[in-house]
Amino acid sequence: MATNALELSGIEAFYGDSHVLHAVTFACGPARLLGLLGRNGAGKSTCMNVTVGLLAPRRGDIFVFGHRVTGLPPEQIAARGVALVPQGRRIFKSLTVRENLVVAARAPTDGRPASWTLETVFAMFPRLGERVNHIAAYLSGGEQQMLAIGRALMGNPRVLLMDEPSEGLAPQIVHEVMNTIRKLKESGLSIVLVEQNPTLVFDVADDIVILNSGRVAVVSTPAKLKQENVDLRQHLGVF
């Protein structure tokens, strides 16, 4: 049986006394894109934080290609091949484009050749190459999002987590970002895409997981959900 690229099993997570995730279980297969949906506060970003080690779960386990990473510090989880494009981009605004990318560079630890270098990132995002020596704070919102994605890719991940990559972007830039996500999926990356806009996710995802109040409410595929004419408004609102 093929090993999942990423698996969360029975995850219970808290912020202080606030119980945020309740026995959350889902898996992303190799070279597949899983769309993680839900209303604001449903627990999507918390799933991302737990996966990369920014928040330790109180119960449950996390596996990356069959290796248990529960409780490891973020740098060790990154070394296992997991990278996060965080909500809000969180680039290093005082550094140049080149410096933002170089600081995140990591060679694969499993013997794979490095797919992502400055050259391949600039081939994916030519505008970053044109602005290589520009201070990141002065980039446009779309360019900053490209830089956030490029920085994650410089870690040569096997699993890429993307938290609200379309947030705050103009429609044309959203279109470019989604095209980039399609190319990354085609390259063989396993991707978990968190989005508020379900239309974007349904267009690109292989699998869909919907969270509602910190619990998994739906596990399906876009095709099945459309075929079964499932009304998702109770989980996502009107769209």
N, C-alpha and C positions, 0 to 999 in steps of 0.2 A: 504494500500500500504506500502511495506517495506521501511523503511528509509535508505537512502544511508549512508554508513560509512563516506564518505567524499564527499563534493560537493563544487566546485568552480563555482560561477555564475557571469558572466559579469565582470571578473576581469580586471581592468586597472592598470598597474603598471609602475613606472618610476624609473630610476636612474638619479637623477638630472633632466636635461631637456630631457634625452633620454627615449623615449616611448618604453617600452620593451614588455609589454603584452597588447593585444588589445581584449577586451571583451572575455577573455578566459573563457569557460564554459565546465566543464566535471565532471563526478561523478564516484566514486569507490563504488561498492556495498559491503555489508557485506560478509566477508570471501571470497572475490574475489581479484584477482591480476590484477591491471591495469598497462600495460606497456606504459610509456610515452616516446615517441621517437621524434627525430628531429636532425637536423644538429647542429654543434657548433653554439652557439649564438641564437638558436631558442626560448629560453625562458624556458627551462626545469628546470634548477636550480632555476630560479627566481620563478617559480611556487612553488617549495619546500620552498623557503625562505618566500614567502607570506603566505603559509599555516601554518608555525610554528611561524609566528609573527616577523621574522627578518627583513621583509620589509612590510610596511603598504601599502595596495592598495589605490589608489586615488578614485576608484569606484569599485563597486561589493561587493559580500558577500561570506563568507566561512562558511560552516556548517559541524559540526562533529556529526554524528548520530542525525541530526535534530536540534542541538543547534548552534546558531550563535556565531562564535568566531571572527568575523571580528574586528580588532583593539585591541584585547586583547594582553597583553604582553606574551612573549614566555612561561613563567612559568605557566601562567593560561591555555594556550593552551595545554601544556604538561599535566597539571592536568586533562584536558578533555580526555586524552588518546591518544595523538599524539606524536610520537617519530621520530627523524630523524637520519639516518646514513649518515653523510655528505660526500660530495665529498672530497677526500683527507684524509679521516679517522678522522683527527683532534683529535686524542687521546691525553691524558696528558702524554707526553713522560717522564717527570721527576718522575712520579708516578709508583708504581708497578701495575701489572695486577689487584690484589685485590683492590687496592685503586681506580683505574679507574672505576671498577664496583660498588664499594660501594658508591662512590660519586654520582652516578646516580640513586641509588635505590629509588624507590617511590612505595608506596602501592597504589592499585587501589582506586579511590575516589568514585566509583559507587557501592561499596559493593561486588565486585567480589573478590574471593580469589586470592592471589598473585601467578600467574603462574610461574613467573621468580624470582629466587633467585640465590645466588652464586652456589648452588648445581645443579640447573637445567641448568644454563648457562654452567657449567663445564661438565654436561652430554651431552650437545649439542656440546661443543667444548673441548674435552678431553685435547688437547694440551695447552689450557689456564690453565686448572687445574694443569698440569705438571709444568707450569711456573708461578704459582700464585704469587710468591714473586719476580719475575724478573722485572727489570725496563723496562717499555714499549718501550723505545727508542731502546732497544737491541733486540726486537722481529723482526722476518722476516716480509716482507710485508704482506704475507698471514695471519700471526698471528695477525698483527696489524688490519687487516680488520675484523678478527674474534672478536677481542676485541672491535672494533667500533660497530659491530652488537650486541655483548653481552651487551655493555654499554647501547645501546638503549633499549634492551629488559628488562634491570633492572628497567626501568620505568614502566613496565607492561602496555604497550600500547594496544589500540584497533586498532589503525591505525599506520602502520609502513611505513615511507617514506625512500626509499633507493636511494641515488644519486650516480650513477656510481660505484657500488660495485666491478666491475671486473677491474677497471682502474689500470693499472700497474702491474697486477698479471700474473704469469706464467699460461699456459693453464691448468695444473693439479689443481692448486689452484682455478682457475675460476670454474672448474668442481665441486670442493668441495663447493664453495660458492653458486653455483646454486642449488646444492642438499640441502643445508641448507635452501635456500629460499623456495624450494618446501615443506620441512618439516614445515616451519613456516606457509605457506599457508594452509597446511593440518590441522594445529592446530586450525584454525579458525581466524587467523589474517587477517585483510584487509590490502593489501600492494599496494603501488604505487612504481613501479620500473622504475627509470630513467636509461637508458643505451644508449651508442653509438652503441653497437652491436645488431642490430635488430634480428639476428639469435637466440641469447640467449633469448631475450624477447618473440619472437614468440613461443618458445618451452615451456614456462612456464605460459604465460599470459592468462587470461580469456577474457580480453578486451584490445583494443589498441586505444590510442590517439596519433596522430602525430601533432606536432607543426611545423609551417613554418613561420619564421619571426614574432614570437610572436602571431600568430593566430592559432586557431584550424583548421587544414586542413583535418583531417581524424578522424572519430570515428567509430570503427568497432570491429570485433573479428578476431583473427588469421585465423579461419576456413573460414570466409566470404571473407577475403582478398585473401586467397589462391584459394578459389573456383571461385572468380570473376577475378582472375589473374590480380589484380590491379598492375600497374607499379608504384612503390614507389620511383623510382630513383630521381624524381623531388623534393622530400621532404627529402630523406635520402642519396642520392648519390648512387654509385654502391656498391652492396653487393652480 
